Amino acid sequence: MFDLISGGFLEPGENILSCTYQCVTETATLTARGTIQWDEEEFSNPTAWSIKFKRQINHTKMGDDGWKSIVYNNDQVLAHYRSEFVDDPLARSGKSVATRLRRRR
């Protein structure tokens, strides 16, 4: 997720990520390092957090795709931003970062 932050597709923030499962919604913080902080734990990727959260509700939950479960800033699932990053030829150059950040505000 650090690539999405450095590419200007996501901005870190407190309680900017959300995940809903069986009518329960939790929020988490996206750090500047691209990790997710929730319930005094730090997760290195979206799936690690989503499965931990969902297993607290359903202990038999076997798997999950956090990229499709976690919503950024009450807007889109993380998979949407990852897809934009992959499709953007300027994403790794940093040339379009300021423009993307202005558009998202």
N, C-alpha and C positions, 0 to 999 in steps of 0.2 A: 504494500500500500504506500510505502515511501515514494515509489515511482509516481504514483498518482498525485501525491502531494507536491513533489518537486516539479512535476509537469503542469501543475496548476489546475488539475481536475478536481481535487478535493482540498479543503482547508481544515487544519486541525481545529478542534474545539471541544468544549466540555458538553457532554450529553448530546452530541450531534449525530450519533448513530442510534438506531432503534431496531428492535427485533420483537416480533409478536408471535406468540405460539399459544394456541388454545385460549384465546381471549386475554392473555397476559402479555403486557408490553413492558419491556425494559429498555433503558437507554444506557449508552456507554460513551466514553470520551475517546476521541481520536487524537493521539499524541503527535507531536511534530516528527517523531521517529517513525511514524506509521504503525504503531502498535495500538491496541485497543485496551483501555483500562475499564474494568467493571468489577464491582464487589471486591475491591482491594486486590485484584489479580490483574496481570498484564498478559495479553494474548498477542502472539506474533502474526496471526492471520484471522480473517473473518470466520472461517469454519470452526476454528478452535473455540471462539467465543460463542457462536450460535449453538453448537452442540452442547457446550457446558450449560448454557442457559436453558435449553430445551430439556436436557436430562434432569434438571432440578424439578421440572414439572412432570415429565414422563421418564422414569428411570430406565425403561426398556428401549428408549429411542436409540436406534443403531447408528444413524448417520444423518448428515445434513450438508447442504451447500450454502455456506455463509454468504458467498457472493450474491446469491439469489434470495437470501432471507433477510439480510440487513439493509435497512434504508438509511440513506445519508440525508441529513437536513430535511426530513419529512418530504423528500422529493422523489428520488429514484433508488432502486436497489443498487448495490455496489457494482454488480455485473454491468450495468449500463455505463458507468464511468470507466470501468476497465475496458470495455469495448471501444469507447471513444478514444481512450489512450492508445490502444493497439492500432486503431484506424488513422490516427493523426500523424502525418509524416514529420511534423515539427515537434512532437511531444518530447523527444529525447534531446532536442537542441536547446530548448528553453526559450526559443524566439517568440512563441505564442502564449507564454505563461501569463503575462500581464493582461492580455486581451481576454483570455478565458476567465481569469479571476474577476475582471470588471463585469463580464457578461453574467456571471453567476450571482452577483449581488443584487 
